[in-house]
Amino acid sequence: MHVDLLIKNINVFNTVKQIFEKKQVTVHKGKFYYISPNDLLDFNAVQEIDGGGRYMIPGLIDIHMHIESSMTTPAIFSKAVLPFGVTTVVADAHEMANVFGINGLTEFMNAETEIDIFHAIPSSVPSTTPELETTGGIIGLPEVAELLENPQIVCLGEAMNFNGIANEPQSLIQQIIDLCREKRPTMPLEGHCPKIYEEELAAFMYSGITSDHTHQFPDSLAEKIENGMFIQFQNKSITKENMAVIVDNNYYDYACIITDDVMADDLLNGHLNENLKKAVQAGLPLEKAIYMTTYTPAQRMGFHDRGMIAPGKAADFILLDDLNSFSIAAVYKSGQCVHKKGDKVSYPDKVEQFPAAYSQTLKCQKLTAADLKIRVETDLPAVRCNVIQKQEVGTFTERITKEIPIKQGYLDWEHSDCALLIVMERYGKNGNIAFALMEQPLSEQGSIATTWAHDHHNLMVLGNNSQDILIAQQELLDIQGGYVVAADRQIKAVCPLPIGGILSQAPIEELGRELNEVRQAMQQLGYKNMNEIMSFSTLSLPVSPAIKVTDKGMMNTKTQEFYPLIFPEDGVII
């Protein structure tokens, strides 16, 4: 028998047994052919490799992630993650769709990449409704119907609008779900259901949604899994307590490990492989962690051609020098070596060509000092305000009440323990500007601004003094989007994202360095969170508990009711 590749003396991961066994492996025409316990004396191979007692596992499969979270493009992303053993992803490009609609999604889907990139239908563009937030694009029923005809589409992306799913049978998201179930009844429907339990969980799942990738907690994990919910563990959910629930109940077939969002600076150090290692450190047996980053995600998405080392499966695999450290010696895609330890990542000579208009998308006004003066009609020396309180772990927020002084008829937020949070519609559709207050997000004087504002990606700026807010917002307009940090009346850090205000085509090393400088500048201002960038960028996400801000105002994300900045009985903004 003639084959393309023969690998001898290698410890192969047996997916069915979830153990390693000494084998000989052959590959032909990009697929595994014969995996034998004996020497293959009768095989003629174009290339023969001595595995040297290394370990072979299938290529890693990430079934819930957003390429845009790495702030780069598919071709560059593909090159960046291959060295970490990632060979297949399911991308939910709802950030691109929120900015550019189906045209932006098509641009992503047409990209040429080395890894296999399948796509989810962005189910929540916008994440709620146009009445609650303004986006650059909308994915409605006609767009969903078109996407359902594309073989690159393998699932419905994370459905996030709980109220529309559980309580409004005629909502757009419910109509999208119904259309998917009609046209492709076996296609997975992915969900986003943080802090939903009991009958509310049942109402959510009754729609047909059967997965959740949000922040998980041990007291609800068993309930979700035993009700048929497939769990996708992102970084913040990989805890000792959560892993113990999986181990103690033998739930390995009902969960997988994903990334969801990996920032550009974190991508310099790893991707799905880092979450795999973290799960092992949290108590998940290594073989089970491999199983949950290869086989269970493949099964969830119906990828029956990959996810295990077996005849006829895609020959995507990793050679490991050491199991305990998960040290990658080489990565193979379709039987071809695409990365060896020590190789420098080489990015494509030609990056994707996006339409010129994609780099000129900020169409909002330049803020002035007068815009930041909030005039209040009241006889009181101070007024009660609804205020956002953020947490230092995760992206959850809470609503609190604070009294803010009135000075010469204006809300004196600059001399309070609150910062001003502003969201500006930036697509040139309505010019909305929303104001909110946050309790002490910064310990030092300064401002942070971005157009990477989940998921609508309007312009968002936070600061505790007017001058730094104005400087940061102006710089953001000048660079056509990205992240900016200002302090002491000067720019401290900039990460330009000129494509739609969310992407860059710079090499990952350069992009990661710039984003890390933004992160450090935020830390120097005293912004505290386990992931400062994500925490800030989700202050505008109106499906994340419990209070967030869109260009329409400050919202209770569960009831979808807007809070006034000032209690009406205390005063009225004029």
N, C-alpha and C positions, 0 to 999 in steps of 0.2 A: 504494500500500500504506500502510495506517495502522499505526503502531507507537507504543509508549509513550515510547520514548527513542531519540534519535539523538545519537551522540557523534562529532564531526568532529575532524580534525586530531589524531589520537592515535597513538602508537607502540604497537602491539599485540604481545604476546608470542605468537609462533607456537610452540605446544608441540611440534609434529612436527619442525620445524627447529631449535627452541630458539634462535630469534633474534627480534629486534624488527622489525616492518614497519609502515610508515605505512598506516593503514586508516581506514575509516568503520565504526562499529559500531551496530547497531540491537538494541533489546531490546523484546520484546513478551510481556506476561503473565508476567513474572518469568524469562523465558528469553532467551538470545541468539537473534537471528533471522538476520540477514544481516551477514556481515563482508566488506566490499567494499574493493578498492583504489581505487575511484573515488568521485567525489561522487555521493551518492544523491539525484538531483534529483527523482525521482518518489515519494519517500517523504514522507508527512505524519506528523509526530511530535508527540505531546502536549507533549513537552519536548525541546528541542535544546540541546546543550552543545558549546561549543568547548573541545576538550581542551588547546589551547594548547601542543601539542607534548609533552605529558606522556607518561608510560608507563603502559600498562594491563597488569596481570597478573591471573590468577585469584586468588580468595580463598584464603588459606592453610588447609591441612588438616592437623590434628594427630591422627594415628591412634593414638597411645598416650600417654595422660595421665590424671591423677587430679585431678579438681576439688577433692577434699578436701585435696590437698597445698597448695592456695592457702588452705585453712582457711576457705573461704566456701561459699555455696550456689550452685546452678546459675544462678538468675536474676541474682544479683549478679555471678557469674563472667562470664556472657554479656556484660553491660554493660561489664565491665572489659577484656575482650580484643578487642572489636570495633574500638576505635581502633588496634589493632596489626595489623589486617588479617586476623584469624582469623575465619573464617566457618563452619567445620565442625570438630567434634572427635569422636573416639571415646573415651568416658570409661569407664574401668575403676573402678567405685565399690566396690572391694573393701574400702576402709577403712570406708565406711558399712556394708557388709555384715558386716564383722568385729564391729562394735559392735551392729547392730540386725538382722542377718539379711536375708532377702528383703524384709521390710517396709521397712527403711531404703532398700534399693535401689529399691523401688517409689516411695517418696517422691521420690527423685531423678529417676526416669524420668517422673514426672507433672508436673515443674516446667515452667512456661511460659517459654521463652527466645527471644531474637532469633536467636542463632546456632543452627545445626542440631547437636544433641547426640545422637549415636548411642551405643549402649552395648555393652560387652563383658560376657559372663557371668563374674562373679568365680569363677575356677577354684580358688582356693586360700584358702578360708575355712573353717578356718584355713589359714595358709600351709603347715603341715606336717600334723599330726594332733591331735585333741583330747588324745591321750596326751602330747603334747610341749608344748602351750600351751593356755591357756584363753581362749576368745573369748566375746563376747556373742551371736554368731549363728554358724550353720553353713550353708553352701550344699552340700547333698548332692544325690543323684540326683533326688529328687522336685522340688526347687527348680530344678535345671538343666532338667528336662523341661518345667516350667512356663515358664521363661524362653525356651526354644527356640521357643515358640509366639508370642512377642512380636516384631513386626516391627522394633521399635527395636533389637533385638539383632542385631549384625552379625558378631560373632566370639566366640571363647572367649578370655577374658582371660589374662594372663600365667600360664602354668603354671610353678610354681616348685619343686615338690617333686621334685628330681632323683632321689633314691633311689626314690621311689614310681613315677616314670615309667620309669626305666631298669631297675630291679631287682625291682619287685614287680608282677607282672601283675594281681593282684587288688586293688591299692590303690584308694582312693577316686578319686584323680586319674586313674588309668588308666581306671577305669569311667566317669568323666565324659567323658574324651576319646573313649572308644568310643561313648558315647551320642550325642555331638555328630556323630561321623562317620556314625553310623547315620541320625540324623534330618535332618541338614543336611550332606551329604557334601562340599559345595563351600565351606563356611564356613571362613574362616581360623582356624587354631589358633595363638595367640600364646605365645611362650616366654620364659623367664627362665633363661639358662644361662651364668653367668659362669665364666670359667676352666675350660671343658670342651672337650676336644680329642679327636681321633683316634677310637678305638672308643667312648669314652664319649659323644662327640658323635653318633656314628652311632646308639647306643642311644637317645639322647634324641630324635633326629629320626625314628627308626623308628616312634615312637608316632604320628606325623602332625604334630608341631609343626614349623613352618617359619619362625619369626622369632625374633629376639633383640634386645632393646633395652638390655642391660646394658652395663657398662663394657667397651669394646672396646680391643683391642691390635693393632698392625699384624702381629705374627707369627701371628695366628690369623684375621685378617679374610678373607684369600683362601681359607683352608680352609673357613670357614663358608659363604661365598658360593658357592664352587665345588661345595659339597655341597647347594646348594639353599636355604640359609638366607637369608631376607630380613632385612637389617640396618636397625635403626632407631637413628639416632644421637642420643643425648641429649647435653646440654651437655658433660659431662666426657669424652665420647668424641670430641668435635669437636676433634681435634688435627691438627697439620701432618702427622704421620706417618700417621695414619689416612686423612686426606683424600688424601694422596699415593697410597695403595693404590687408592683409588677412581679417581683421575684416571689413574694409570699403566696401569690394567687396564680402563679404560672400563666400570666397574661401575655406572654411574649408574642403570640400570634395576632394580638389585637392592638398592637402599637408599633410605631417605628420612630426613628430619630430623624429630625429635619434641621434645617437652619433657619428658615423663614427670612431673616434679615441678617446679613453680614456686612458691616460697614467696610469702606475701602481700606481704612487703616488696619482693621482686624484681618482683612483678607490677605495682607502681607504675611501673616503667620499661620493661616490655616482656614479650613472651611468645615465641611461635614466631619472630617477626620477628628477635629478638635472636640466636637460634640460627642462623638463616639468615645473618645478617651475620657471626657468628663463623666459620661455615663458609667464607665468602668470604675472610675475613682469614687463615684457615688454609690457603688455597690452592685451594679449590673455585671454579671459574669461576662468576660471578654467574648466568648463564643456567642452569647446571646446578643451582645452589642453588635457584632458582625452580622448576625442574622437579622437584626432590626435596622440595619443600614443597607441591606442588600436584598434579602428575600421578601420580608414582609412589605416593604414599600413597593416592590415589583408586583406582588400579588394584589395589593390595594388598587394599583392603577391598571391591572390587567396586562402587565408586561410579561407575558409567558415566554418570551424569547431571551430573557436575561435574568440576572439575580442569583444564579447558581452556576457552579462549574459542572456541566453535564453535557452529553452529546446534543448537538444542534443549537445550543445556547450561544449567544453572542460572546465572543472571546474577549470580553472586557475584564481585565483582572489586575491585581496588585501583587507584587512580590515584596514581602516584608523581611527585613533583616532580623527583626526582633519583635516578638509578640507583645511583651510587656510595655515597651515604649512606643509600639506601633510605628517603628522606623521604616519608612518606605524606601525600598531599594530601586524599584522601577514600576512604571505604570504602562499597561498595554491597552490599546483600544482596537477592537476588531483584529486582534492577533498581532498588531504592530506596536513596537515599543515607541511610546510618545514622550516618555520622560525617564531619565535616570538620575539617581542621587548625584547632586553636584552640578547638574546642568543648569545653566542660566535660562530663565524664561525668555523666549524670543517672541515678541508681539508681531502681529501681521504687518507687512509692509504697507498695505492699503487698509485703512480703517473704513467702516461703513460710511457711505455717502448719504447723509440725511438732507432733506430739502433745506434750502437756505433760510426759509421762514422759521425753521425749528430753532434757530439761534437768535431770534428776535421776538420773544414772547411776553416780555414784561410791558404791559400797557397801562400801568397805574400811575397816579400822580406822585410828584415829589412832595413829601411831607414838609410842612412849615411849622414853626413854633406855635402859630395860632391854632393849627389842627390838634395840638396836644393839650390845649386849654379846654377843659370840660366845664362849661358854664352850667350852674345849677340854680334853679328857682326854689329857694327855701328860706325860712326864717331861722333855721337851726344853725348852731355853730359847728355841728358835725352831722353827717348823715350815715345811716347804716347801708352798707354795700354788700352785695354778694361777691365773695372772693374765692379764688381757686387755691387750693392747697395741694401741692404735689407730694408724692412719696419719693423716698430715696432708693427704693427697690421697685423695679417694674415701671409701668406707665400709668398706673391708676392715679386718679385725682379725687378729691372730695370738695364739696362746697362748704364754706364756713362764712360766718358773718363778722364784719369788722366795721367800726366807726371810723370814718375818714373826715378830717377837718375841712371846713369850708373857709376859704380865704378870699376876701373881696369878690364874693360871688362865684368863685371857681373851686372845683374839687382839688384840694391840695395833696395830691397823691405823691408828689415829689418829696414831701416832708412826712410821709407816713412810713410804716414798715412794709409797704406793698410796692410792687413794680407794676408798670402799665404794660399790658399785652394787647397788641394791635394786629388784626388780620384784615388785609386789604385785597379786595378782588382785583386780579391782575390780568384778566383776559380781555379787558376792554368791553365787557358786557353791560355792567351796571354801575361800576364805581363804588360799590359798597365798602364801608369801613366800619369794623366792629371793635369796640373797646371792652377790655376786661381788666380785672386786677388780680394779681397773684401775691400770696403771702410770702415775703422774704425769699424769693428764689435766688437772689444774689446777695452776698455779704459785702461786696465791694461795689463801687460805682462803675456802671458800664451798661452795655447793651449787646444783645445777640439778635441776629436777623437771618432769615432763610426763606427760600422759595421751596425747600424740600419739606413741605408741611402736609403730613398725611391727611387725607388722601387727595384732597382737592388741589393742593400745591399752590394755593394763593400765597401772597407775600405776608410773612409773619415777623413781627419785631417785638422784642421784649426789652425793657430797660427801666432803670430807676432814676434817670434824669433825661430831660428833653434833648440836651445837646448831643449826647452819645446816641440817642435814638435816631436823631436826624442824620448824623454822620453815617451810622450803620445802614440806614435805609437808602441813602443816596448812593453809597458804595455798591449796594446790592443791585440797584437800578443800572449803575454804570457797567457792571460785569455781566448783566443779563442773567442773574440768578446764581444761587449757591449758598454758601454760609459766610457770615461776616461777624466778627467780634470787635467791638469798639470799647475803649476806656480812655480816660484822661484826654478826651476830645481828639483821639486819633485812632486809626485802624490798628488793631493788634494781631489779627489773623484773618486770612481770606482763603476760601476754597471755591474757586469758580466752577460752576456747573452750567455752561452756556447752552447746552442742548435741552431746550424746554425748561431750563431752570432746575433740572434734576440729574443730568448726565454730563460726563466729561469723556473725552477721547484721549486724555493723557495716559501715559503708562501707569499701571497700578502703583508702582513705587512712588511716582511723583504725586499722584492723586492721594495716595495713602498718607504721604508726608504732610500734604497741605491740610487734610482732614484732621490729622493728629495735632497739628498746630492749633486748629480751631478747638479741638477737645481740650488741649492744655490751657488755652486762653479762657475757656469756659470755667475750667477748674480754678484758675487764678481769680476769676470773678466770684468764686464761691458757689457755683452751681453744682449741686451734689446729686448724683445718681449713679447706679451701677453702669449705666450707659447714657452719658450726658446727651449725646447726639440724638439717640432715639427718644429719650424722655422729652427733650425740647420739641422735636419734630412731631410728636404725637399729641401735643397740647391742642392741636387743631383737629384731632380725629374724632368725629362725632358718633362713633360706635364703640368707643373705649370708655369704660366706667371712670368717673361717674359724671364729670362736668368738663366739657371741652368748648372750644371756640371756633366758629366758622366766620365767613364774611357776613353772615346774617345775624350773628350774636352769640351769646354764651348759653350753652344748651345742657339740659339734663339728658344724657345720652340714652337713658332707658325709656323715658316717657316722651322724649323728643319735644319737650316744651322749653321755651327760652326763658332764661332768668333776666330780669332787668338789672342793670349795673347798680342802680340805687333803688332802695325800697320806695315804692311810689308814695307811701304816706309820709316819707321824710323829705322828698324833693323830686323835681323833674328836671331832666337835662334839657336845656334850651339852646 
